[in-house]
């Protein structure tokens, strides 16, 4: 046995087996950590579990990473390595999409890490990772612009973001599909996003769904404040005192309205679930109508939808089952609507497109401030609709 820092014994490699090089061990730890952060979230991951996954002790992790935040930075960096390798040498948009599809399926943890967990990085690591991702996104956008001379720079960015979001769907809502079938469907979804014919900018419609309340009661104020903080910082990083301070009241006073912080999260999920639109079979275009209404809600309730699509890992077990059942029923309604519009499409292929399209709505609505201008809802809905109609 070897002695690690602090007097803790670490397992020595079996006789005749050499320790892997430091760089290899560092990568093993980072990639193992990525799967844990993806499944459990940053705050629920223990270094001991990551260490055990590669056959070392927790103190041995500190040889490679100064703390858990640095380990998360390493996990994000290895995911960015896959994206960078995919784009390096890509000969055009079709080739780039092909390579990115492989990367998305090889590292299904990455996109959730980057969207949900990057806020837990130290400022320097977060700035570095964000800048690196931006460079890769810009490189992909250049491929979109080269293939779509009919769109301007802002439109090309929107299409590129939609394609990235479609490719991220195995990270957010994975499916149990044969690899080649998954790969084909995902590539078609991302290709359709890039090929979307965007509607001309038009005056935006009046905001739907969110009506300004003259003076919300204290319970409503607490919930709205909690939703905003959960969206900005993540559920686990927000305390009851944080919510109270932001709402202008003492933290313990919140318990008069919600007995636990978990009840606030559950209330947010219940609100989002109640808002979800149901298909209208009487509409002239039921699928288009569903996409349009869903997009409108996602844009108007950006923070609420952001919590709904990222914080389910923090729900209590009983609530998780209930919410999962509601989500399953909602997805099934979407699948049925897609198949009614496309009768020859298998249910599993329709579900792949549903997750890709909804992921695009969530991402683009969540970053709507980066795609300003009138008609943003219509453009997002058009992109999601194109994904739902992707195919040979």
Buried (B, 14 or more C-beta within 10 A) or exposed (E): EEEBEEEEEBEEEEEEEEEBEEEEBBBBBBBBBBBBBBEBBBBEBEBEBBBEBBEBBBBBBBBBBEEBBBBBBBBBBBBBBBBBEBBEEBEEBBBBBBBBBBBBBEBBBBBBBBBBBBEBBBEEBBEBBBEBBEEBBEBBBBBBBEBBEEBEEBBBBBBBBBBBBBBBBBBBBEBEBEEEBBBBBBBBBBBBBBBBEBEEBEEEEEEEEEEEEEEEEBEEBBBBBBBBBBBBBBBBBBEBEBBBBBBEBEBEEBEEBBEEBBBBBBBBBBBBBEBBBEBEEEEEEBBBBBBBBBBBBBBBBBBBBBBBBBBBBBBBEEBBEBBEEBBEEBBEBBBBBBBBBBEEBEEBBBBBBBBBBBBBBBBBBBBBEEBEEEBBBBBBBBBBBBBBBBBE
